[in-house]
Amino acid sequence: MHLRRPVTKGAGAPLRHDEEQALAIASRADLVRVLGAPGTGKSTVAVAAVLDRVRRGECRPDEVLLVAATRLAAAEARDAVTAGLTGATTEPMARTMQSLGFAVLRQQAALLGQPAPRLLSGADQDLVLGDLLAGHRESGGGPAWPDDLAEALPTRGFREELRDLLMRAIEHGVSPDDLATLGREHGRPEWVAAAQVAREYDEVTALSRPGAFDPAWVLAAAAELLEDDPEARDRVRSGLRVVVVDDAHELTAPAARLLRVLTGSGVDLVLVGDPDATVQGFRGADPHHLVDPWPGRDEETHVLTRGHRLPATVHAAAARVTPKIAALGGGAQRGAAPAADGGVVEAHVLHSSAQEAAFVAHELRAAHLLGGVPWRQLAVVVRGSARQATLRRVLAARGVPVQGDAHRVPVRDEPAARPLLQLLTAVVDLARGRIDGLEAPDVLDLLTSPVIGADTVAVRRLRRVLRHEELAAGGARTSDELLGEVVLDPERLAHLGDDVGPLRRLAVALAAGRAVATTTETGWAPGVSAESVLWELWRALGVADAWRSTALAGGAAGVRADRSLDAVVALFDAAAAHQDALPASGPDAFLDAVAGQAVAADSLAARSPDADAVALVTPQTAAGREWHTVVVAGVQEGVWPDLRLRGSLLGSERLVDVVTGRDRTGAGAATAVRHDETRLFHVALTRATERVVVTAVAAEDEQPSVYLDVVDPRDDDGSRREPTDVPAPLDLTGLVAVLRQRLASTDSGVVARAVARLAHLAAAGVPGAAPSTWWALRDLSDTRALRGPDDPVRVSPSRVALFGECSLRWLLQSSGGDGPSSVSQEVGTLVHDIAHELGDAGEPAFLAELERRWPELGMAPGWVTDQKLERARQMVHWLAEYHQRARAEGWRPVATEAGFRVELGRAVLGGSVDRLEADEQGRLRVIDYKTGASAPTAAELVEHPQLGSYQVAIAEGGFGEHGREGAGAALVHLGRARTSRNAVQEQQPIADSDEPRHFHDLITDTADGMAAATFVARPEDNRCRICPVRSSCPAHEEGGRLR
């Protein structure tokens, strides 16, 4: 076994530093300030400043502290420092500011014999605030909020705004009394109300969570301790000689306060950063703490002007961005020189978001396949997480591996974790008695989730089984109602066959969760926690082995399985952490905590290793990192920059301005937001060591951001930026497509080269390369006719009409292209059934039967169903009205749904009629009920094929003992097509027409056509618009792809 030191960011730092870096490292002032633009080696200086003091013997390793902005950065800094040392330390040499403050408080608590302090998460805070606000609503008491906030008080968004206001107050040392005073002085009644909540909040957390600290209060409490307790201050200082703060532009007010009291009097402070690179402004970071003077300190400022990352072109683009940011500290660091000549900066505008994603995928694949750049040296930066999902999906589909990021998004948003949380929610609600069963949409969502994996066909099949069982038992409940009931009864599902297998698995999992989620009169039973219930749910689902096998198999499916397993592990880790923090809480408290998580929580849970893959990040997560090629995507107006004012509901940003003495109201506040947004863009732009590609969409509802013209200035002629065409995909499918296009070239050389390359690809088995697979070159699979010359052909009256309109549509629909029936068709069928079964019983009987059988349709309750029912009532009203009219005109009913079958040469005409009537002379008339929305014109009625076919059936003795003499046929409209003038449309008897054999000939010709080998599409706008087989019709674009 070989033990090797891990390769770290710091380990790769150059042994020789440039002159400015060396001066900064050697500086020994009370406060050393190191400013540098992106890529000038600031983090290298921070690490080297620590190592230099230790190597020179000025201090021991455990007397030096390196502070980083995030846990990830602190871990990398710790590895870098450790790689340069030979000894061990008793304390971590790299921390975050929160970790440092927490360590101070923990040390004090240990000395006093008090419980160890505990950090409250944002979700914990949200839970406390939610309980307080809910109590105010129920009691009718509480603070007097402004009237315009009344509707917002119960919402999570309001609690987030309130939490932000309280945290900003804590960070700047504003007590509840101070907040109330400021509210009255500045005409902000919401601050006065928030002050009262803050008092209650402090009291509640002190009683229910002793030793717990808010994230904002940790640093303020540590600073306050050291300010008020000289003994504690001397004790902490005695173990330190120097504090080095990397990325000091991310310091918040309480962090700066803690550093001021912690350093000095023999403890040096080194601040390293770039005021143009602040990305944590939404969390209170303020670059002024880096550049403003620190009173009472002997200060030295060093500016790094030699670049080590940005090539000349990227450097020039960044130099055009920085003037758009307020030059804090004079902006001396902006004069840094580029690292080398060259570099590429491009700006592209696409027609749509889909094209933009495809273009990004192409650029990444081109950089990897043609440029030889490893996937891990490529990154895509987007303004927010909302656009990440779309890009991740498109990149994966185009063969671009993307780093798994189950640890970078809230666990509630992970597709694999979401159904487990839904199941836990259902179990908790059932155990608490809040619900009696599940809603159908929730059941369907769980069935189609990754943990069950049922597709729409399986769902339709199990719905059909449930309805069949219900109708067989004489019930009338819909499949939606049945889903919510039987999912709680796995034993009942065990007897319904394999078609309900997915639902049975879900029911078994729910039963397992409910078995352990037991309650007592006072709450949850001992041992019941989110972790225990989740474990039973996960074990009962039985997907662990399948996911594990898929993950180990690799490929795209393996990557998805890896991420799913990571998400599940992260969920269990979050449940365990919540249980450790709040041992007395139950599963419902965990659900509240997860629901309130707006950003990913830190997790030390094991994850699958990230392979060589592209990073898909936001500016906040990109800070401090670098890649060969960076694509900055989604640079849209209104998105980047996002100029909406922060904290606008309760004025948290205004509170900071008041406390710090800054006037940023109105235009000043908008300017501050614009500078913050530009800093984010500047950070994204300066992550590349070689190439930057900036993309945006230009469409009717989206316009490119002004940042595009800053990065890639246009000519002064005012011309618009022309959209970029998306190149063919850089994969074998795209290559085959390009080569096949070149076959149409007029250049014989181009054609010859394309033929040769296609032949090579075809020999390698690449799909689509062999001409034998090209649809345009394929011969007909079968030239024979559908029927032999002597074979009979079955013809129905309705199909005669359809064949006459479009023979291709008839063929496709007769071969299974009809698709499922619509709700309107099902309503029409029900009305036909009532007309057949009840005959001329009258409107009251029709209505009663309609009400009795309506549940058979299985329609969900709601206004749409009510509208359909009202229309059905109107249909049976018109049906009864026609029966009265027929009797008044002397027609008597002969039969309903009467079948017939007659032979006309090879044509076998068969079917049934809705109603057969006879006049006083015994002549027969066929009635065809129409429940649709269209009616034929008077001219079309004369040639109506369906009615004419019915008359032929009468003439040829199709109705036997009822007679052969016809009195015509008629359409009776019961649907939306009915008007007072067309309620009954009659076709004259064929015996009275000029061509009595016209419809006979039509039927025989139709039979010959149906038996032929060729079927012609006859496009017509109105018919084609509703045609169910349009996607297979070569007369239309969507169906012509096989031509």
LODODREN-534999 format. One record per residue (C-alpha): residue in one letter; x, y, z. Coordinates in steps of 0.25 Angstrom, whole numbers, padded with zeros to 4 digits, always signed. Example, Ala and Ser with C-alpha at 12.3 -4.5 7.8 and 13.67 -1.06 7.14 Angstrom:
A+0049-0018+0031S+0055-0004+0029
% end
This chain:
M+0000+0000+0000H+0005+0014-0004L+0001+0026+0004R+0001+0039-0004R-0001+0053+0000P-0014+0058-0007V-0012+0068-0018T-0018+0081-0013K-0020+0095-0018G-0009+0101-0009A+0000+0089-0012G+0001+0094-0026A+0005+0108-0022P+0018+0113-0028L+0031+0112-0019R+0035+0126-0024H+0025+0138-0023D+0026+0150-0031E+0032+0163-0024E+0018+0169-0020Q+0014+0155-0014A+0027+0154-0007L+0026+0168-0001A+0012+0165+0004I+0016+0152+0010A+0028+0158+0018S+0020+0170+0023R+0018+0170+0038A+0009+0182+0041D-0002+0181+0051L-0012+0181+0039V-0007+0176+0026R-0017+0179+0014V-0014+0171+0001L-0023+0175-0010G-0023+0168-0024A-0031+0166-0036P-0036+0152-0040G-0025+0143-0043T-0014+0151-0036G-0011+0140-0026K-0018+0146-0014S-0021+0132-0008T-0006+0128-0010V-0002+0140-0002A-0012+0136+0009V-0006+0122+0010A+0008+0127+0009A+0006+0138+0019V+0003+0126+0029L+0014+0117+0025D+0025+0128+0025R+0022+0132+0039V+0023+0117+0044R+0035+0114+0036R+0042+0127+0041G+0039+0122+0055E+0031+0134+0058C+0020+0126+0063R+0015+0111+0065P+0006+0105+0055D-0006+0106+0065E-0004+0120+0067V-0007+0124+0053L-0022+0124+0048L-0026+0125+0033V-0040+0129+0032A-0048+0126+0019A-0062+0131+0014T-0068+0117+0013R-0066+0103+0018L-0062+0098+0005A-0051+0109+0004A-0047+0106+0018A-0045+0092+0015E-0036+0095+0003A-0028+0105+0011R-0026+0095+0022D-0021+0085+0012A-0012+0095+0006V-0006+0100+0019T-0004+0085+0024A+0003+0082+0011G+0013+0092+0014L+0016+0088+0028T+0023+0076+0035G+0017+0076+0049A+0003+0074+0054T-0006+0085+0061T-0016+0084+0073E-0026+0093+0066P-0031+0094+0052M-0022+0104+0044A-0033+0109+0035R-0048+0112+0039T-0059+0120+0035M-0063+0133+0043Q-0075+0125+0048S-0067+0114+0052L-0057+0123+0059G-0068+0130+0067F-0074+0117+0071A-0061+0112+0076V-0060+0124+0085L-0074+0122+0091R-0071+0107+0092Q-0058+0109+0100Q-0065+0119+0109A-0077+0109+0112A-0067+0098+0115L-0059+0107+0125L-0072+0110+0132G-0078+0096+0132Q-0090+0100+0123P-0096+0092+0112A-0089+0093+0098P-0095+0104+0089R-0103+0100+0078L-0106+0107+0064L-0120+0109+0060S-0122+0107+0045G-0131+0116+0037A-0142+0106+0037D-0141+0106+0052Q-0143+0121+0052D-0154+0120+0042L-0161+0110+0051V-0160+0119+0063L-0165+0131+0056G-0176+0123+0049D-0181+0118+0063L-0181+0133+0069L-0188+0139+0057A-0199+0127+0057G-0201+0130+0072H-0203+0145+0069R-0214+0141+0059E-0221+0131+0068S-0221+0140+0080G-0224+0153+0073G-0212+0160+0080G-0198+0162+0076P-0191+0175+0069A-0199+0184+0061W-0194+0182+0047P-0197+0192+0036D-0211+0188+0029D-0204+0186+0015L-0196+0174+0021A-0209+0167+0027E-0210+0157+0015A-0195+0154+0015L-0194+0151+0030P-0197+0136+0029T-0188+0133+0017R-0174+0127+0017G-0169+0139+0009F-0172+0149+0020R-0165+0140+0030E-0153+0140+0021E-0153+0155+0021L-0155+0156+0036R-0144+0147+0039D-0135+0155+0029L-0139+0168+0037L-0136+0162+0050M-0123+0156+0046R-0118+0169+0040A-0122+0176+0053I-0114+0166+0061E-0102+0167+0052H-0101+0182+0054G-0104+0181+0069V-0118+0187+0069S-0126+0182+0081P-0141+0181+0080D-0143+0194+0087D-0133+0201+0078L-0141+0195+0066A-0154+0200+0071T-0148+0214+0074L-0142+0214+0059G-0156+0210+0054R-0163+0222+0061E-0152+0232+0057H-0152+0228+0042G-0167+0225+0040R-0165+0210+0039P-0177+0204+0047E-0173+0190+0042W-0159+0192+0050V-0167+0195+0062A-0176+0182+0061A-0163+0174+0057A-0157+0179+0070Q-0168+0173+0078V-0166+0159+0071A-0151+0160+0073R-0154+0161+0088E-0163+0149+0088Y-0153+0142+0079D-0142+0144+0089E-0150+0139+0101V-0155+0127+0093T-0142+0122+0088A-0136+0125+0102L-0146+0116+0109S-0148+0105+0098R-0134+0104+0092P-0124+0108+0103G-0110+0110+0098A-0115+0112+0084F-0110+0123+0075D-0115+0129+0062P-0104+0129+0051A-0104+0144+0051W-0103+0144+0067V-0092+0135+0068L-0082+0145+0063A-0088+0156+0070A-0089+0148+0083A-0074+0144+0082A-0070+0159+0080E-0079+0163+0091L-0072+0153+0100L-0058+0157+0097E-0062+0172+0098D-0069+0170+0112D-0059+0160+0118P-0045+0164+0118E-0041+0150+0124A-0047+0143+0112R-0041+0152+0102D-0027+0150+0108R-0029+0135+0108V-0033+0135+0093R-0022+0144+0089S-0012+0137+0096G-0013+0125+0087L-0012+0134+0074R-0001+0142+0068V-0007+0145+0054V-0021+0144+0047V-0021+0143+0032V-0034+0146+0025D-0035+0141+0011D-0047+0147+0003A-0048+0158+0013H-0058+0165+0004E-0068+0155+0009L-0067+0160+0023T-0080+0164+0030A-0082+0174+0041P-0082+0164+0052A-0070+0157+0046A-0062+0170+0045R-0066+0173+0060L-0061+0160+0064L-0048+0162+0057R-0046+0176+0063V-0047+0171+0077L-0039+0158+0074T-0027+0164+0068G-0018+0175+0072S-0009+0176+0084G+0001+0166+0078V-0009+0158+0069D-0006+0163+0055L-0017+0163+0044V-0016+0160+0029L-0028+0164+0020V-0027+0158+0006G-0038+0161-0004D-0043+0169-0016P-0055+0179-0013D-0060+0176-0027A-0062+0161-0024T-0073+0161-0013V-0083+0150-0016Q-0089+0149-0002G-0096+0162-0002F-0109+0155+0000R-0104+0150+0013G-0099+0163+0018A-0085+0163+0013D-0079+0177+0011P-0066+0180+0004H-0064+0193+0012H-0059+0185+0024L-0047+0181+0014V-0044+0195+0009D-0048+0205+0020P-0038+0209+0031W-0037+0201+0044P-0035+0212+0055G-0023+0209+0064R-0016+0200+0055D-0002+0201+0048E-0007+0198+0034E+0000+0194+0021T-0007+0192+0008H-0001+0184-0003V-0007+0183-0017L-0004+0171-0026T-0003+0176-0040R+0003+0163-0047G-0008+0154-0053H-0006+0139-0052R-0019+0134-0058L-0026+0144-0068P-0021+0144-0083A-0021+0158-0089T-0034+0157-0096V-0042+0152-0084H-0034+0163-0076A-0039+0174-0085A-0053+0169-0084A-0052+0169-0069A-0046+0183-0070R-0059+0188-0077V-0067+0182-0066T-0060+0188-0053P-0063+0203-0056K-0078+0199-0055I-0075+0196-0040A-0072+0206-0029A-0057+0207-0027L-0056+0204-0013G-0042+0207-0007G-0038+0215-0019G-0039+0203-0029A-0024+0201-0029Q-0025+0186-0031R-0032+0188-0045G-0018+0192-0051A-0013+0178-0051A-0006+0173-0064P-0011+0160-0071A-0004+0147-0069A-0001+0145-0084D-0005+0149-0098G-0017+0143-0105G-0030+0138-0099V-0044+0138-0105V-0057+0145-0101E-0069+0143-0109A-0084+0148-0108H-0095+0140-0115V-0110+0143-0116L-0119+0131-0118H-0134+0130-0123S-0139+0123-0111S-0135+0117-0097A-0135+0103-0104Q-0126+0108-0115E-0117+0114-0104A-0116+0101-0096A-0113+0094-0109F-0102+0104-0113V-0096+0103-0099A-0095+0088-0100H-0089+0089-0114E-0078+0099-0109L-0074+0089-0097R-0074+0077-0106A-0065+0085-0116A-0056+0089-0105H-0054+0075-0100L-0054+0067-0113L-0047+0077-0123G-0039+0085-0113G-0035+0074-0104V-0040+0081-0091P-0043+0072-0080W-0058+0072-0075R-0054+0077-0061Q-0047+0089-0067L-0060+0094-0073A-0071+0101-0066V-0085+0108-0068V-0089+0119-0059V-0103+0124-0058R-0109+0135-0049G-0118+0126-0041S-0122+0112-0038A-0135+0113-0046R-0128+0112-0060Q-0119+0100-0055A-0129+0090-0056T-0132+0092-0071L-0117+0093-0074R-0114+0081-0067R-0125+0073-0074V-0120+0078-0088L-0106+0076-0085A-0108+0062-0081A-0116+0059-0093R-0105+0064-0102G-0095+0055-0095V-0088+0066-0086P-0085+0060-0072V-0089+0070-0062Q-0084+0069-0047G-0094+0063-0038D-0099+0074-0028A-0108+0067-0018H-0100+0075-0008R-0103+0088-0015V-0118+0089-0015P-0128+0088-0004V-0131+0073-0001R-0146+0076-0003D-0143+0079-0018E-0136+0066-0021P-0145+0057-0030A-0141+0045-0022A-0143+0051-0008R-0156+0058-0011P-0165+0046-0012L-0159+0041+0002L-0163+0054+0008Q-0177+0053+0002L-0178+0040+0008L-0173+0045+0021T-0183+0056+0020A-0195+0047+0017V-0191+0037+0029V-0190+0049+0039D-0203+0055+0034L-0210+0042+0036A-0204+0039+0049R-0208+0053+0054G-0222+0051+0049R-0221+0063+0040I-0226+0054+0028D-0233+0042+0026G-0227+0038+0012L-0219+0043+0001E-0223+0052-0010A-0222+0046-0024P-0212+0056-0029D-0203+0052-0018V-0204+0038-0021L-0202+0040-0036D-0190+0048-0033L-0184+0037-0024L-0187+0026-0034T-0179+0033-0045S-0168+0037-0036P-0154+0031-0037V-0157+0022-0025I-0169+0015-0031G-0166+0018-0046A-0180+0015-0052D-0182+0021-0066T-0195+0027-0071V-0199+0013-0077A-0198+0006-0064V-0205+0017-0057R-0217+0016-0067R-0217+0001-0066L-0218+0001-0051R-0229+0012-0051R-0237+0003-0061V-0235-0009-0051L-0240-0001-0039R-0252+0004-0047H-0256-0010-0052E-0256-0015-0038E-0264-0003-0033L-0275-0005-0044A-0275-0020-0042A-0278-0017-0027G-0290-0007-0031G-0282+0005-0027A-0281+0018-0035R-0268+0025-0029T-0258+0030-0039S-0244+0025-0040D-0239+0037-0033E-0247+0034-0021L-0242+0020-0021L-0228+0023-0022G-0228+0031-0009E-0235+0020-0002V-0228+0007-0007V-0214+0013-0005L-0217+0011+0010D-0221-0004+0008P-0210-0012+0003E-0217-0025+0006R-0229-0021-0003L-0219-0018-0014A-0212-0032-0013H-0225-0038-0019L-0226-0029-0031G-0215-0035-0040D-0201-0030-0045D-0207-0018-0052V-0208-0011-0038G-0194-0015-0035P-0188+0000-0034L-0200+0004-0025R-0198-0008-0016R-0183-0005-0014L-0187+0009-0011A-0198+0004-0001V-0188-0005+0006A-0178+0006+0008L-0189+0015+0014A-0193+0004+0023A-0179+0002+0028G-0177+0016+0031R-0191+0017+0038A-0187+0005+0047V-0175+0012+0053A-0181+0026+0053T-0189+0024+0066T-0194+0034+0075T-0199+0036+0090E-0208+0046+0096T-0197+0056+0098G-0190+0054+0084W-0181+0045+0077A-0178+0031+0084P-0164+0029+0089G-0154+0026+0078V-0162+0032+0067S-0153+0042+0059A-0152+0046+0044E-0140+0037+0043S-0148+0024+0048V-0160+0027+0039L-0152+0030+0027W-0144+0017+0029E-0156+0009+0029L-0162+0016+0017W-0149+0014+0009R-0147-0001+0013A-0162-0004+0009L-0160+0003-0005G-0149-0007-0008V-0142+0001-0019A-0128+0001-0012D-0122-0011-0019A-0127-0007-0032W-0122+0007-0031R-0108+0002-0026S-0107-0008-0038T-0111+0003-0048A-0101+0012-0042L-0089+0002-0042A-0093-0001-0057G-0089+0013-0061G-0094+0021-0073A-0104+0032-0073A-0114+0023-0065G-0103+0021-0055V-0100+0035-0053R-0115+0038-0050A-0115+0026-0040D-0103+0032-0033R-0109+0045-0031S-0122+0039-0026L-0114+0031-0016D-0107+0043-0012A-0120+0051-0010V-0125+0039-0001V-0113+0039+0007A-0113+0054+0009L-0128+0053+0013F-0124+0043+0024D-0112+0051+0028A-0121+0064+0030A-0131+0055+0038A-0120+0050+0047A-0115+0064+0049H-0129+0070+0052Q-0131+0059+0062D-0117+0062+0069A-0121+0077+0069L-0135+0075+0074P-0136+0061+0081A-0150+0064+0086S-0156+0068+0073G-0164+0059+0064P-0165+0056+0049D-0174+0068+0046A-0163+0077+0052F-0153+0072+0042L-0163+0074+0031D-0165+0088+0035A-0150+0090+0035V-0148+0084+0021A-0159+0092+0015G-0152+0105+0020Q-0139+0102+0014A-0137+0111+0003V-0122+0108+0000A-0115+0095+0002A-0111+0091+0016D-0096+0087+0019S-0095+0072+0019L-0083+0063+0022A-0091+0051+0017A-0083+0042+0008R-0086+0044-0007S-0082+0037-0020P-0069+0043-0025D-0071+0054-0036A-0065+0048-0049D-0058+0057-0060A-0070+0066-0062V-0074+0080-0065A-0077+0089-0053L-0091+0096-0054V-0090+0107-0043T-0095+0120-0039P-0086+0132-0037Q-0086+0129-0022T-0081+0115-0023A-0071+0119-0035A-0064+0129-0026G-0050+0125-0023R-0049+0115-0034E-0044+0115-0048W-0046+0107-0061H-0040+0107-0075T-0053+0110-0082V-0065+0117-0075V-0079+0119-0082V-0087+0130-0075A-0101+0126-0079G-0115+0133-0078V-0110+0147-0078Q-0124+0153-0080E-0129+0167-0077G-0136+0167-0063V-0129+0154-0059W-0115+0159-0060P-0115+0169-0055D-0127+0167-0046L-0129+0181-0041R-0141+0178-0031L-0138+0184-0018R-0134+0174-0007G-0142+0174+0006S-0152+0183+0000L-0164+0178+0009L-0159+0181+0023G-0147+0190+0019S-0136+0181+0024E-0126+0188+0015R-0131+0201+0019L-0129+0198+0033V-0114+0195+0030D-0113+0208+0023V-0118+0215+0035V-0109+0208+0045T-0097+0210+0036G-0100+0224+0033R-0101+0222+0018D-0112+0229+0010R-0116+0219+0000T-0131+0222-0002G-0137+0223-0016A-0126+0224-0027G-0115+0221-0016A-0122+0207-0013A-0123+0204-0028T-0109+0208-0030A-0104+0198-0019V-0112+0187-0025R-0106+0189-0039H-0092+0189-0033D-0095+0176-0026E-0100+0170-0039T-0088+0175-0046R-0079+0169-0036L-0086+0155-0038F-0084+0156-0053H-0070+0161-0051V-0067+0148-0043A-0073+0139-0053L-0065+0146-0065T-0052+0145-0058R-0052+0130-0055A-0046+0126-0068T-0032+0124-0071E-0034+0123-0086R-0048+0125-0092V-0061+0132-0088V-0074+0130-0096V-0086+0139-0092T-0099+0135-0097A-0113+0141-0096V-0127+0140-0103A-0133+0150-0112A-0148+0147-0114E-0161+0155-0112D-0162+0153-0097E-0147+0153-0094Q-0136+0162-0098P-0121+0161-0096S-0114+0168-0084V-0106+0181-0086Y-0094+0173-0080L-0093+0166-0094D-0089+0179-0100V-0080+0182-0089V-0072+0169-0091D-0073+0169-0106P-0075+0184-0111R-0083+0186-0123D-0079+0195-0135D-0084+0210-0134D-0093+0208-0146G-0104+0203-0136S-0106+0190-0143R-0113+0179-0135R-0105+0166-0131E-0109+0156-0141P-0114+0142-0135T-0104+0131-0135D-0109+0118-0142V-0107+0106-0134P-0097+0096-0141A-0100+0082-0143P-0098+0073-0130L-0084+0068-0129D-0087+0054-0128L-0089+0043-0137T-0103+0046-0140G-0100+0060-0143L-0088+0056-0152V-0097+0046-0160A-0107+0058-0162V-0097+0067-0167L-0091+0057-0177R-0104+0054-0182Q-0107+0068-0185R-0094+0069-0193L-0099+0058-0202A-0108+0069-0208S-0096+0078-0211T-0093+0082-0226D-0078+0080-0223S-0075+0066-0227G-0063+0066-0218V-0071+0069-0206V-0081+0058-0210A-0070+0048-0212R-0063+0051-0198A-0077+0050-0191V-0080+0037-0198A-0066+0031-0193R-0068+0036-0179L-0083+0031-0178A-0078+0017-0184H-0067+0017-0172L-0078+0020-0162A-0087+0010-0168A-0077-0001-0167A-0075+0003-0152G-0090+0001-0150V-0093+0016-0147P-0108+0017-0148G-0113+0025-0160A-0100+0024-0168A-0104+0013-0177P-0113+0017-0189S-0121+0004-0187T-0127+0011-0174W-0131+0024-0181W-0146+0025-0182A-0146+0033-0195L-0138+0021-0202R-0146+0010-0196D-0155+0002-0205L-0169-0001-0201S-0170-0012-0191D-0182-0018-0198T-0188-0015-0211R-0200-0024-0209A-0214-0020-0207L-0221-0020-0194R-0231-0030-0199G-0231-0041-0210P-0239-0038-0222D-0250-0048-0217D-0249-0045-0202P-0261-0038-0196V-0259-0024-0190R-0267-0020-0177V-0272-0006-0179S-0280+0002-0168P-0288+0015-0172S-0279+0024-0163R-0266+0018-0170V-0272+0021-0183A-0273+0036-0180L-0259+0035-0174F-0253+0028-0186G-0259+0038-0195E-0252+0050-0187C-0238+0044-0186S-0235+0029-0190L-0222+0030-0182R-0228+0035-0169W-0238+0023-0171L-0226+0013-0172L-0219+0019-0160Q-0231+0020-0151S-0235+0006-0155S-0222+0001-0151G-0222+0006-0137G-0220+0021-0139D-0233+0026-0132G-0226+0028-0119P-0234+0029-0106S-0248+0035-0106S-0250+0049-0101V-0259+0052-0089S-0269+0059-0099Q-0270+0046-0107E-0272+0038-0094V-0284+0047-0090G-0290+0045-0104T-0288+0030-0103L-0296+0031-0090V-0307+0039-0096H-0308+0029-0107D-0309+0018-0097I-0320+0025-0090A-0328+0027-0103H-0327+0012-0106E-0330+0006-0092L-0342+0016-0089G-0348+0018-0102D-0358+0028-0102A-0360+0028-0087G-0359+0044-0086E-0350+0054-0080P-0352+0051-0065A-0348+0037-0067F-0336+0041-0076L-0331+0051-0065A-0333+0041-0054E-0325+0031-0062L-0314+0041-0066E-0312+0045-0051R-0311+0030-0047R-0301+0027-0058W-0293+0040-0058P-0282+0035-0048E-0279+0023-0058L-0271+0033-0066G-0261+0035-0054M-0260+0050-0056A-0253+0058-0045P-0262+0068-0037G-0261+0082-0041W-0267+0093-0050V-0263+0086-0063T-0271+0073-0059D-0283+0082-0055Q-0282+0088-0069K-0282+0075-0075L-0294+0070-0067E-0302+0082-0070R-0299+0080-0085A-0303+0065-0084R-0316+0069-0077Q-0319+0078-0089M-0316+0067-0098V-0327+0058-0092H-0337+0070-0092W-0335+0071-0107L-0336+0056-0108A-0350+0056-0101E-0354+0068-0109Y-0351+0061-0122H-0359+0049-0118Q-0371+0058-0116R-0369+0064-0130A-0368+0051-0136R-0381+0046-0130A-0387+0059-0134E-0383+0057-0149G-0388+0043-0149W-0375+0035-0147R-0375+0023-0138P-0363+0016-0132V-0360+0002-0138A-0346-0001-0132T-0334+0005-0125E-0320+0001-0128A-0325-0009-0138G-0314-0016-0146F-0313-0019-0160R-0304-0027-0170V-0306-0027-0186E-0297-0031-0197L-0294-0022-0209G-0284-0030-0218R-0272-0031-0209A-0276-0020-0200V-0282-0025-0187L-0290-0013-0181G-0293-0015-0166G-0295-0007-0154S-0307-0002-0145V-0316+0010-0145D-0319+0019-0133R-0334+0019-0136L-0343+0013-0147E-0357+0019-0149A-0369+0017-0158D-0379+0026-0164E-0394+0023-0165Q-0391+0015-0178G-0381+0006-0171R-0369+0013-0178L-0356+0013-0170R-0347+0025-0167V-0334+0024-0160I-0331+0034-0149D-0316+0037-0145Y-0314+0044-0132K-0302+0054-0133T-0296+0060-0120G-0284+0067-0127A-0282+0081-0130S-0283+0081-0145A-0295+0080-0155P-0295+0078-0170T-0300+0089-0179A-0312+0087-0188A-0304+0083-0200E-0295+0073-0192L-0308+0067-0186V-0313+0063-0200E-0300+0055-0202H-0298+0050-0187P-0291+0037-0189Q-0295+0031-0175L-0310+0034-0177G-0310+0029-0191S-0303+0016-0186Y-0315+0014-0176Q-0325+0016-0187V-0318+0006-0195A-0319-0004-0183I-0334-0002-0183A-0335-0004-0198E-0327-0017-0198G-0335-0023-0187G-0325-0021-0176F-0336-0019-0165G-0344-0032-0169E-0358-0032-0164H-0359-0017-0162G-0360-0015-0177R-0351-0010-0189E-0358+0002-0193G-0351+0015-0189A-0356+0028-0185G-0342+0035-0184A-0333+0037-0172A-0330+0049-0163L-0320+0054-0153V-0325+0059-0140H-0315+0068-0133L-0314+0068-0118G-0301+0075-0116R-0295+0088-0118A-0298+0088-0133R-0313+0089-0131T-0320+0101-0135S-0335+0104-0136R-0334+0102-0151N-0325+0089-0152A-0331+0082-0140V-0335+0071-0150Q-0328+0070-0163E-0335+0061-0173Q-0330+0054-0185Q-0340+0050-0196P-0343+0036-0199I-0333+0030-0209A-0344+0025-0218D-0349+0039-0220S-0335+0044-0225D-0330+0046-0239E-0320+0035-0237P-0326+0024-0228R-0314+0015-0229H-0304+0026-0225F-0301+0022-0211H-0301+0007-0216D-0290+0010-0225L-0283+0019-0214I-0283+0007-0205T-0277-0003-0215D-0267+0007-0219T-0263+0010-0205A-0261-0005-0203D-0252-0006-0215G-0244+0006-0209M-0243+0000-0196A-0237-0013-0202A-0227-0006-0210A-0212-0004-0208T-0211+0011-0209F-0218+0021-0200V-0217+0036-0203A-0217+0047-0193R-0227+0059-0195P-0223+0071-0187E-0234+0080-0183D-0231+0090-0172N-0244+0088-0163R-0243+0073-0163C-0227+0073-0162R-0228+0082-0150I-0235+0071-0142C-0229+0059-0149P-0224+0049-0138V-0214+0043-0148R-0208+0056-0153S-0194+0053-0148S-0194+0041-0157C-0199+0048-0170P-0189+0052-0181A-0197+0064-0185H-0193+0071-0172E-0179+0075-0167E-0180+0067-0154G-0184+0054-0162G-0174+0057-0174R-0161+0054-0166L-0161+0040-0172R-0162+0044-0187
% end
